[in-house]
């Protein structure tokens, strides 16, 4: 994955609340309890998705 693709993915996740909910569901995280920690969530999700590609 190129840097540009990674940045596009980060932006898509950051701007798409439905996608965030879906990912939280897959990770067994409660979106409503942790939505106040949005930056942390994005980091966790991004690292998870990168891990899937390796």
PDB file of N, CA, C and O in Angstrom:
ATOM      1  N   UNK A   1       0.847  -1.168   0.000  1.00  0.00           N
ATOM      2  CA  UNK A   1       0.000   0.000   0.000  1.00  0.00           C
ATOM      3  C   UNK A   1       0.899   1.240   0.000  1.00  0.00           C
ATOM      4  O   UNK A   1       1.789   1.369   0.841  1.00  0.00           O
ATOM      5  N   UNK A   2       0.663   2.136  -0.934  1.00  0.00           N
ATOM      6  CA  UNK A   2       1.475   3.348  -1.008  1.00  0.00           C
ATOM      7  C   UNK A   2       1.037   4.346   0.050  1.00  0.00           C
ATOM      8  O   UNK A   2      -0.036   4.220   0.640  1.00  0.00           O
ATOM      9  N   UNK A   3       1.886   5.339   0.280  1.00  0.00           N
ATOM     10  CA  UNK A   3       1.554   6.368   1.265  1.00  0.00           C
ATOM     11  C   UNK A   3       0.252   7.075   0.894  1.00  0.00           C
ATOM     12  O   UNK A   3      -0.580   7.343   1.761  1.00  0.00           O
ATOM     13  N   UNK A   4       0.077   7.375  -0.389  1.00  0.00           N
ATOM     14  CA  UNK A   4      -1.147   8.053  -0.839  1.00  0.00           C
ATOM     15  C   UNK A   4      -2.383   7.198  -0.576  1.00  0.00           C
ATOM     16  O   UNK A   4      -3.424   7.714  -0.169  1.00  0.00           O
ATOM     17  N   UNK A   5      -2.266   5.882  -0.809  1.00  0.00           N
ATOM     18  CA  UNK A   5      -3.399   4.993  -0.544  1.00  0.00           C
ATOM     19  C   UNK A   5      -3.696   4.924   0.947  1.00  0.00           C
ATOM     20  O   UNK A   5      -4.859   4.914   1.351  1.00  0.00           O
ATOM     21  N   UNK A   6      -2.644   4.875   1.771  1.00  0.00           N
ATOM     22  CA  UNK A   6      -2.837   4.852   3.220  1.00  0.00           C
ATOM     23  C   UNK A   6      -3.543   6.116   3.685  1.00  0.00           C
ATOM     24  O   UNK A   6      -4.457   6.057   4.507  1.00  0.00           O
ATOM     25  N   UNK A   7      -3.117   7.266   3.156  1.00  0.00           N
ATOM     26  CA  UNK A   7      -3.723   8.545   3.541  1.00  0.00           C
ATOM     27  C   UNK A   7      -5.182   8.597   3.093  1.00  0.00           C
ATOM     28  O   UNK A   7      -6.039   9.073   3.837  1.00  0.00           O
ATOM     29  N   UNK A   8      -5.474   8.111   1.885  1.00  0.00           N
ATOM     30  CA  UNK A   8      -6.856   8.070   1.402  1.00  0.00           C
ATOM     31  C   UNK A   8      -7.718   7.189   2.299  1.00  0.00           C
ATOM     32  O   UNK A   8      -8.861   7.534   2.600  1.00  0.00           O
ATOM     33  N   UNK A   9      -7.174   6.058   2.723  1.00  0.00           N
ATOM     34  CA  UNK A   9      -7.903   5.160   3.614  1.00  0.00           C
ATOM     35  C   UNK A   9      -8.161   5.825   4.959  1.00  0.00           C
ATOM     36  O   UNK A   9      -9.266   5.743   5.496  1.00  0.00           O
ATOM     37  N   UNK A  10      -7.146   6.481   5.501  1.00  0.00           N
ATOM     38  CA  UNK A  10      -7.322   7.192   6.769  1.00  0.00           C
ATOM     39  C   UNK A  10      -8.414   8.244   6.647  1.00  0.00           C
ATOM     40  O   UNK A  10      -9.259   8.370   7.534  1.00  0.00           O
ATOM     41  N   UNK A  11      -8.403   8.999   5.551  1.00  0.00           N
ATOM     42  CA  UNK A  11      -9.405  10.045   5.343  1.00  0.00           C
ATOM     43  C   UNK A  11     -10.802   9.453   5.187  1.00  0.00           C
ATOM     44  O   UNK A  11     -11.773   9.996   5.715  1.00  0.00           O
ATOM     45  N   UNK A  12     -10.902   8.348   4.469  1.00  0.00           N
ATOM     46  CA  UNK A  12     -12.208   7.696   4.291  1.00  0.00           C
ATOM     47  C   UNK A  12     -12.773   7.244   5.639  1.00  0.00           C
ATOM     48  O   UNK A  12     -13.954   7.444   5.921  1.00  0.00           O
ATOM     49  N   UNK A  13     -11.936   6.645   6.454  1.00  0.00           N
ATOM     50  CA  UNK A  13     -12.372   6.198   7.785  1.00  0.00           C
ATOM     51  C   UNK A  13     -12.755   7.397   8.650  1.00  0.00           C
ATOM     52  O   UNK A  13     -13.777   7.370   9.335  1.00  0.00           O
ATOM     53  N   UNK A  14     -11.941   8.439   8.618  1.00  0.00           N
ATOM     54  CA  UNK A  14     -12.185   9.623   9.443  1.00  0.00           C
ATOM     55  C   UNK A  14     -13.490  10.315   9.071  1.00  0.00           C
ATOM     56  O   UNK A  14     -14.147  10.901   9.932  1.00  0.00           O
ATOM     57  N   UNK A  15     -13.870  10.252   7.802  1.00  0.00           N
ATOM     58  CA  UNK A  15     -15.039  10.994   7.328  1.00  0.00           C
ATOM     59  C   UNK A  15     -16.291  10.143   7.152  1.00  0.00           C
ATOM     60  O   UNK A  15     -17.324  10.657   6.723  1.00  0.00           O
ATOM     61  N   UNK A  16     -16.223   8.879   7.467  1.00  0.00           N
ATOM     62  CA  UNK A  16     -17.353   7.988   7.229  1.00  0.00           C
ATOM     63  C   UNK A  16     -17.746   7.297   8.539  1.00  0.00           C
ATOM     64  O   UNK A  16     -17.159   6.285   8.923  1.00  0.00           O
ATOM     65  N   UNK A  17     -18.741   7.858   9.209  1.00  0.00           N
ATOM     66  CA  UNK A  17     -19.155   7.319  10.504  1.00  0.00           C
ATOM     67  C   UNK A  17     -19.741   5.916  10.384  1.00  0.00           C
ATOM     68  O   UNK A  17     -19.572   5.101  11.291  1.00  0.00           O
ATOM     69  N   UNK A  18     -20.416   5.624   9.295  1.00  0.00           N
ATOM     70  CA  UNK A  18     -20.952   4.274   9.101  1.00  0.00           C
ATOM     71  C   UNK A  18     -19.825   3.262   8.993  1.00  0.00           C
ATOM     72  O   UNK A  18     -19.914   2.166   9.547  1.00  0.00           O
ATOM     73  N   UNK A  19     -18.769   3.624   8.284  1.00  0.00           N
ATOM     74  CA  UNK A  19     -17.612   2.745   8.176  1.00  0.00           C
ATOM     75  C   UNK A  19     -16.970   2.541   9.544  1.00  0.00           C
ATOM     76  O   UNK A  19     -16.570   1.427   9.881  1.00  0.00           O
ATOM     77  N   UNK A  20     -16.868   3.613  10.337  1.00  0.00           N
ATOM     78  CA  UNK A  20     -16.316   3.499  11.686  1.00  0.00           C
ATOM     79  C   UNK A  20     -17.148   2.535  12.532  1.00  0.00           C
ATOM     80  O   UNK A  20     -16.598   1.718  13.271  1.00  0.00           O
ATOM     81  N   UNK A  21     -18.472   2.633  12.420  1.00  0.00           N
ATOM     82  CA  UNK A  21     -19.352   1.731  13.178  1.00  0.00           C
ATOM     83  C   UNK A  21     -19.151   0.284  12.747  1.00  0.00           C
ATOM     84  O   UNK A  21     -19.079  -0.615  13.585  1.00  0.00           O
ATOM     85  N   UNK A  22     -19.061   0.064  11.445  1.00  0.00           N
ATOM     86  CA  UNK A  22     -18.861  -1.289  10.932  1.00  0.00           C
ATOM     87  C   UNK A  22     -17.551  -1.877  11.437  1.00  0.00           C
ATOM     88  O   UNK A  22     -17.500  -3.033  11.858  1.00  0.00           O
ATOM     89  N   UNK A  23     -16.501  -1.079  11.392  1.00  0.00           N
ATOM     90  CA  UNK A  23     -15.195  -1.564  11.846  1.00  0.00           C
ATOM     91  C   UNK A  23     -15.212  -1.829  13.342  1.00  0.00           C
ATOM     92  O   UNK A  23     -14.659  -2.829  13.800  1.00  0.00           O
ATOM     93  N   UNK A  24     -15.838  -0.948  14.107  1.00  0.00           N
ATOM     94  CA  UNK A  24     -15.954  -1.174  15.550  1.00  0.00           C
ATOM     95  C   UNK A  24     -16.710  -2.467  15.826  1.00  0.00           C
ATOM     96  O   UNK A  24     -16.373  -3.206  16.751  1.00  0.00           O
ATOM     97  N   UNK A  25     -17.724  -2.733  15.025  1.00  0.00           N
ATOM     98  CA  UNK A  25     -18.485  -3.963  15.186  1.00  0.00           C
ATOM     99  C   UNK A  25     -17.606  -5.182  14.945  1.00  0.00           C
ATOM    100  O   UNK A  25     -17.654  -6.147  15.708  1.00  0.00           O
ATOM    101  N   UNK A  26     -16.813  -5.142  13.898  1.00  0.00           N
ATOM    102  CA  UNK A  26     -15.917  -6.251  13.594  1.00  0.00           C
ATOM    103  C   UNK A  26     -14.892  -6.443  14.706  1.00  0.00           C
ATOM    104  O   UNK A  26     -14.542  -7.571  15.053  1.00  0.00           O
ATOM    105  N   UNK A  27     -14.415  -5.331  15.259  1.00  0.00           N
ATOM    106  CA  UNK A  27     -13.403  -5.391  16.324  1.00  0.00           C
ATOM    107  C   UNK A  27     -14.030  -5.611  17.697  1.00  0.00           C
ATOM    108  O   UNK A  27     -13.323  -5.643  18.705  1.00  0.00           O
ATOM    109  N   UNK A  28     -15.360  -5.763  17.742  1.00  0.00           N
ATOM    110  CA  UNK A  28     -16.095  -5.962  18.986  1.00  0.00           C
ATOM    111  C   UNK A  28     -15.867  -4.804  19.958  1.00  0.00           C
ATOM    112  O   UNK A  28     -15.623  -5.012  21.146  1.00  0.00           O
ATOM    113  N   UNK A  29     -15.953  -3.574  19.425  1.00  0.00           N
ATOM    114  CA  UNK A  29     -15.817  -2.363  20.219  1.00  0.00           C
ATOM    115  C   UNK A  29     -17.150  -1.627  20.177  1.00  0.00           C
ATOM    116  O   UNK A  29     -17.835  -1.661  19.155  1.00  0.00           O
ATOM    117  N   UNK A  30     -17.525  -0.975  21.246  1.00  0.00           N
ATOM    118  CA  UNK A  30     -18.780  -0.229  21.292  1.00  0.00           C
ATOM    119  C   UNK A  30     -18.533   1.185  20.765  1.00  0.00           C
ATOM    120  O   UNK A  30     -17.899   2.000  21.435  1.00  0.00           O
ATOM    121  N   UNK A  31     -19.031   1.468  19.577  1.00  0.00           N
ATOM    122  CA  UNK A  31     -18.821   2.761  18.934  1.00  0.00           C
ATOM    123  C   UNK A  31     -19.291   3.912  19.813  1.00  0.00           C
ATOM    124  O   UNK A  31     -18.611   4.934  19.898  1.00  0.00           O
ATOM    125  N   UNK A  32     -20.432   3.768  20.464  1.00  0.00           N
ATOM    126  CA  UNK A  32     -20.995   4.868  21.233  1.00  0.00           C
ATOM    127  C   UNK A  32     -20.205   5.155  22.503  1.00  0.00           C
ATOM    128  O   UNK A  32     -20.166   6.300  22.952  1.00  0.00           O
ATOM    129  N   UNK A  33     -19.584   4.158  23.080  1.00  0.00           N
ATOM    130  CA  UNK A  33     -18.784   4.379  24.277  1.00  0.00           C
ATOM    131  C   UNK A  33     -17.428   4.986  23.963  1.00  0.00           C
ATOM    132  O   UNK A  33     -16.864   5.693  24.799  1.00  0.00           O
ATOM    133  N   UNK A  34     -16.896   4.730  22.788  1.00  0.00           N
ATOM    134  CA  UNK A  34     -15.544   5.180  22.495  1.00  0.00           C
ATOM    135  C   UNK A  34     -15.477   6.274  21.431  1.00  0.00           C
ATOM    136  O   UNK A  34     -14.383   6.649  21.009  1.00  0.00           O
ATOM    137  N   UNK A  35     -16.625   6.793  20.989  1.00  0.00           N
ATOM    138  CA  UNK A  35     -16.592   7.793  19.923  1.00  0.00           C
ATOM    139  C   UNK A  35     -15.883   9.075  20.341  1.00  0.00           C
ATOM    140  O   UNK A  35     -15.438   9.839  19.484  1.00  0.00           O
ATOM    141  N   UNK A  36     -15.771   9.325  21.650  1.00  0.00           N
ATOM    142  CA  UNK A  36     -15.084  10.514  22.129  1.00  0.00           C
ATOM    143  C   UNK A  36     -13.574  10.394  21.941  1.00  0.00           C
ATOM    144  O   UNK A  36     -12.859  11.392  22.029  1.00  0.00           O
ATOM    145  N   UNK A  37     -13.093   9.206  21.688  1.00  0.00           N
ATOM    146  CA  UNK A  37     -11.672   8.973  21.481  1.00  0.00           C
ATOM    147  C   UNK A  37     -11.412   8.713  20.004  1.00  0.00           C
ATOM    148  O   UNK A  37     -10.713   7.765  19.646  1.00  0.00           O
ATOM    149  N   UNK A  38     -11.980   9.560  19.149  1.00  0.00           N
ATOM    150  CA  UNK A  38     -11.969   9.338  17.706  1.00  0.00           C
ATOM    151  C   UNK A  38     -10.561   9.179  17.146  1.00  0.00           C
ATOM    152  O   UNK A  38     -10.334   8.309  16.305  1.00  0.00           O
ATOM    153  N   UNK A  39      -9.630   9.981  17.582  1.00  0.00           N
ATOM    154  CA  UNK A  39      -8.259   9.882  17.057  1.00  0.00           C
ATOM    155  C   UNK A  39      -7.653   8.532  17.409  1.00  0.00           C
ATOM    156  O   UNK A  39      -6.958   7.930  16.589  1.00  0.00           O
ATOM    157  N   UNK A  40      -7.906   8.056  18.607  1.00  0.00           N
ATOM    158  CA  UNK A  40      -7.396   6.757  19.037  1.00  0.00           C
ATOM    159  C   UNK A  40      -8.031   5.653  18.211  1.00  0.00           C
ATOM    160  O   UNK A  40      -7.349   4.722  17.782  1.00  0.00           O
ATOM    161  N   UNK A  41      -9.321   5.752  17.989  1.00  0.00           N
ATOM    162  CA  UNK A  41     -10.038   4.748  17.204  1.00  0.00           C
ATOM    163  C   UNK A  41      -9.461   4.662  15.798  1.00  0.00           C
ATOM    164  O   UNK A  41      -9.209   3.570  15.288  1.00  0.00           O
ATOM    165  N   UNK A  42      -9.251   5.821  15.174  1.00  0.00           N
ATOM    166  CA  UNK A  42      -8.719   5.828  13.812  1.00  0.00           C
ATOM    167  C   UNK A  42      -7.346   5.172  13.761  1.00  0.00           C
ATOM    168  O   UNK A  42      -7.037   4.435  12.824  1.00  0.00           O
ATOM    169  N   UNK A  43      -6.532   5.439  14.761  1.00  0.00           N
ATOM    170  CA  UNK A  43      -5.198   4.840  14.800  1.00  0.00           C
ATOM    171  C   UNK A  43      -5.285   3.334  14.947  1.00  0.00           C
ATOM    172  O   UNK A  43      -4.584   2.601  14.249  1.00  0.00           O
ATOM    173  N   UNK A  44      -6.139   2.864  15.847  1.00  0.00           N
ATOM    174  CA  UNK A  44      -6.303   1.418  16.057  1.00  0.00           C
ATOM    175  C   UNK A  44      -6.812   0.754  14.785  1.00  0.00           C
ATOM    176  O   UNK A  44      -6.290  -0.279  14.366  1.00  0.00           O
ATOM    177  N   UNK A  45      -7.815   1.339  14.179  1.00  0.00           N
ATOM    178  CA  UNK A  45      -8.399   0.772  12.970  1.00  0.00           C
ATOM    179  C   UNK A  45      -7.377   0.749  11.842  1.00  0.00           C
ATOM    180  O   UNK A  45      -7.262  -0.244  11.124  1.00  0.00           O
ATOM    181  N   UNK A  46      -6.640   1.837  11.685  1.00  0.00           N
ATOM    182  CA  UNK A  46      -5.654   1.905  10.619  1.00  0.00           C
ATOM    183  C   UNK A  46      -4.587   0.823  10.805  1.00  0.00           C
ATOM    184  O   UNK A  46      -4.231   0.130   9.852  1.00  0.00           O
ATOM    185  N   UNK A  47      -4.083   0.681  12.021  1.00  0.00           N
ATOM    186  CA  UNK A  47      -3.064  -0.326  12.276  1.00  0.00           C
ATOM    187  C   UNK A  47      -3.628  -1.743  12.056  1.00  0.00           C
ATOM    188  O   UNK A  47      -2.924  -2.629  11.572  1.00  0.00           O
ATOM    189  N   UNK A  48      -4.887  -1.940  12.413  1.00  0.00           N
ATOM    190  CA  UNK A  48      -5.533  -3.227  12.196  1.00  0.00           C
ATOM    191  C   UNK A  48      -5.625  -3.558  10.710  1.00  0.00           C
ATOM    192  O   UNK A  48      -5.309  -4.671  10.289  1.00  0.00           O
ATOM    193  N   UNK A  49      -6.069  -2.564   9.912  1.00  0.00           N
ATOM    194  CA  UNK A  49      -6.214  -2.785   8.482  1.00  0.00           C
ATOM    195  C   UNK A  49      -4.866  -3.011   7.810  1.00  0.00           C
ATOM    196  O   UNK A  49      -4.762  -3.835   6.902  1.00  0.00           O
ATOM    197  N   UNK A  50      -3.845  -2.302   8.235  1.00  0.00           N
ATOM    198  CA  UNK A  50      -2.514  -2.513   7.685  1.00  0.00           C
ATOM    199  C   UNK A  50      -2.048  -3.913   8.029  1.00  0.00           C
ATOM    200  O   UNK A  50      -1.432  -4.580   7.198  1.00  0.00           O
ATOM    201  N   UNK A  51      -2.333  -4.373   9.248  1.00  0.00           N
ATOM    202  CA  UNK A  51      -1.960  -5.720   9.671  1.00  0.00           C
ATOM    203  C   UNK A  51      -2.620  -6.798   8.833  1.00  0.00           C
ATOM    204  O   UNK A  51      -2.035  -7.859   8.615  1.00  0.00           O
ATOM    205  N   UNK A  52      -3.828  -6.540   8.361  1.00  0.00           N
ATOM    206  CA  UNK A  52      -4.536  -7.498   7.518  1.00  0.00           C
ATOM    207  C   UNK A  52      -3.851  -7.691   6.181  1.00  0.00           C
ATOM    208  O   UNK A  52      -3.933  -8.764   5.584  1.00  0.00           O
ATOM    209  N   UNK A  53      -3.179  -6.662   5.711  1.00  0.00           N
ATOM    210  CA  UNK A  53      -2.546  -6.728   4.393  1.00  0.00           C
ATOM    211  C   UNK A  53      -1.189  -7.420   4.433  1.00  0.00           C
ATOM    212  O   UNK A  53      -0.654  -7.782   3.385  1.00  0.00           O
ATOM    213  N   UNK A  54      -0.630  -7.606   5.611  1.00  0.00           N
ATOM    214  CA  UNK A  54       0.704  -8.206   5.693  1.00  0.00           C
ATOM    215  C   UNK A  54       0.634  -9.709   5.756  1.00  0.00           C
ATOM    216  O   UNK A  54       1.668 -10.373   5.828  1.00  0.00           O
TER     217      UNK A  54
END
